[in-house]
Amino acid sequence: MEHEGFIVPPPGLIPDTVEAPPRPAPAVAPAAFPAFTPVTAPAPAPQPVVPEQQAVPHGPWMLSLDDGQRFQVGGSLVLGRDPAPVPVRPHAVLVPVVDAAKSVSKTHAIIDLEGAELSITDLHSTNGVLVTDAHGVEHDLAPGERVVLSPGDRVELGTFAVRIERA
């Protein structure tokens, strides 16, 4: 080798000519910001979106079951004929329902209260969960599906009804 101790690159790896340097980018005018005028008086308070008479009550959530049970929701509830603890909600209260028609699965659904939001999830039940809102619109839950509930909703676990209310 001609250059002892140096590595010589293979032919064609280093170009024989040097390219011209890139041209600078064209100049851009600075952005113009809108001028703000100071407010001399406070703005009037906005009107409520929903009239007070039509506002959703903010009391505790209540469940009324077909078997006569009525109780306040304070966390997570597992509903079924003979409910078993659910791994994702080990703290949930087990609520056995009396369903003469046997349309409710042993562990049918879970009702969760998270903040002010009440929801129900179908726990892969045999006869499903149907939620009907106050306007009559029905939502048939897919297994594992979760839906947020509103006051006035009616939930059917198979043919067993649960009414959702705010006290």
C-alpha positions in Angstrom: 0.0 0.0 0.0 1.1 3.5 -0.7 -0.1 5.1 2.6 1.0 3.0 5.5 -1.5 3.1 8.4 -4.3 4.8 6.5 -7.4 3.3 5.1 -8.0 4.2 1.5 -11.7 4.5 0.5 -12.8 2.5 -2.5 -13.0 4.3 -5.9 -16.2 6.4 -6.4 -17.0 6.8 -2.7 -15.6 10.4 -2.6 -16.7 12.6 -5.5 -14.1 14.1 -7.8 -15.8 17.5 -7.9 -17.2 19.8 -5.2 -20.8 21.0 -5.6 -21.8 24.6 -5.3 -23.1 25.6 -1.8 -26.9 25.7 -1.5 -28.6 29.1 -2.1 -30.0 30.8 1.0 -33.7 30.6 1.7 -35.8 33.6 0.5 -36.5 36.2 3.2 -40.0 36.0 4.8 -41.8 39.1 6.2 -42.4 39.0 9.9 -45.9 38.0 11.1 -48.3 40.8 11.8 -50.2 40.5 15.1 -53.6 41.9 15.7 -53.9 45.0 17.9 -55.8 44.5 21.1 -57.9 47.2 22.7 -58.3 47.3 26.5 -61.8 46.5 27.9 -63.2 49.3 30.0 -66.2 47.5 31.6 -66.6 43.8 32.5 -68.7 41.7 30.1 -72.2 40.7 31.2 -72.6 37.2 32.6 -73.5 34.7 30.0 -77.0 33.2 30.0 -77.3 29.5 31.0 -77.2 27.1 28.1 -80.1 25.1 29.6 -82.9 26.9 31.5 -82.8 26.2 35.2 -86.1 24.4 35.1 -84.6 21.9 32.6 -81.2 21.5 34.2 -80.2 18.0 35.2 -80.4 17.5 38.9 -77.1 17.1 40.7 -78.2 14.8 43.6 -76.9 11.3 44.1 -77.4 8.6 41.5 -80.2 6.1 42.4 -81.1 2.7 40.9 -84.6 1.2 41.0 -84.6 -2.5 40.2 -87.6 -4.6 39.0 -87.3 -6.8 42.1 -88.1 -3.8 44.4 -84.6 -2.9 45.4 -83.8 0.8 45.4 -80.4 2.2 46.4 -78.0 5.0 46.0 -74.8 4.4 43.9 -71.6 5.2 45.7 -69.0 3.4 43.5 -68.9 0.3 41.4 -71.6 -2.3 41.4 -71.6 -5.8 39.9 -75.2 -6.8 39.0 -76.3 -10.4 38.4 -78.3 -13.4 39.7 -75.2 -14.6 41.7 -72.5 -12.0 41.0 -68.9 -12.9 41.4 -66.0 -10.4 42.0 -64.6 -8.8 38.8 -60.8 -8.6 38.6 -60.8 -5.1 37.1 -63.0 -3.8 40.0 -62.2 -5.9 43.1 -63.7 -3.1 45.3 -67.1 -3.3 43.6 -70.2 -4.1 45.6 -71.9 -7.3 44.5 -75.7 -6.8 43.9 -77.7 -10.0 43.5 -81.0 -9.5 41.7 -84.1 -11.7 41.8 -85.0 -12.5 38.2 -87.7 -15.1 38.0 -87.3 -15.3 34.2 -83.6 -16.2 34.7 -82.7 -13.7 31.8 -80.0 -12.1 34.0 -76.6 -13.8 33.9 -74.8 -14.8 37.1 -72.4 -11.8 36.6 -74.2 -9.7 34.1 -73.0 -6.1 34.1 -71.0 -3.6 36.1 -72.2 0.0 36.9 -69.4 2.5 37.6 -69.6 5.9 39.3 -66.5 7.9 38.3 -66.7 11.5 39.4 -70.2 12.6 38.4 -70.4 10.1 35.5 -72.4 6.9 35.8 -71.8 4.1 33.2 -72.6 0.5 32.6 -70.5 -2.2 31.0 -71.8 -5.5 29.7 -69.7 -8.3 31.2 -70.2 -10.7 28.2 -73.6 -11.6 29.5 -75.8 -14.2 27.7 -78.9 -12.0 27.1 -77.1 -8.7 26.8 -77.7 -5.1 28.1 -80.1 -2.7 26.4 -80.0 1.0 27.4 -83.1 3.1 26.5 -82.7 6.8 27.0 -85.5 9.2 28.1 -86.3 9.9 24.5 -86.8 6.2 23.6 -83.5 5.8 21.7 -82.1 2.3 22.3 -78.5 1.2 22.5 -77.8 -2.5 22.6 -74.4 -3.0 24.1 -71.8 -5.3 22.6 -70.1 -7.7 25.0 -67.5 -5.6 27.0 -69.0 -2.3 25.7 -69.3 0.6 28.1 -72.0 3.3 27.9 -72.5 6.5 29.9 -75.9 6.7 31.6 -78.2 9.7 32.1 -81.1 10.3 34.5 -84.3 8.8 33.1 -82.5 6.0 31.3 -83.9 2.4 31.5 -81.4 -0.5 31.5 -82.5 -4.0 30.6 -80.4 -6.9 31.8 -82.0 -9.5 29.7 -85.7 -8.8 30.5 -84.9 -7.4 34.0 -85.3 -3.6 34.2 -83.2 -1.1 36.1 -84.3 2.6 36.1 -81.6 5.3 36.5 -82.5 8.4 38.5 -80.9 11.3 40.3 -82.3 12.0 43.8 
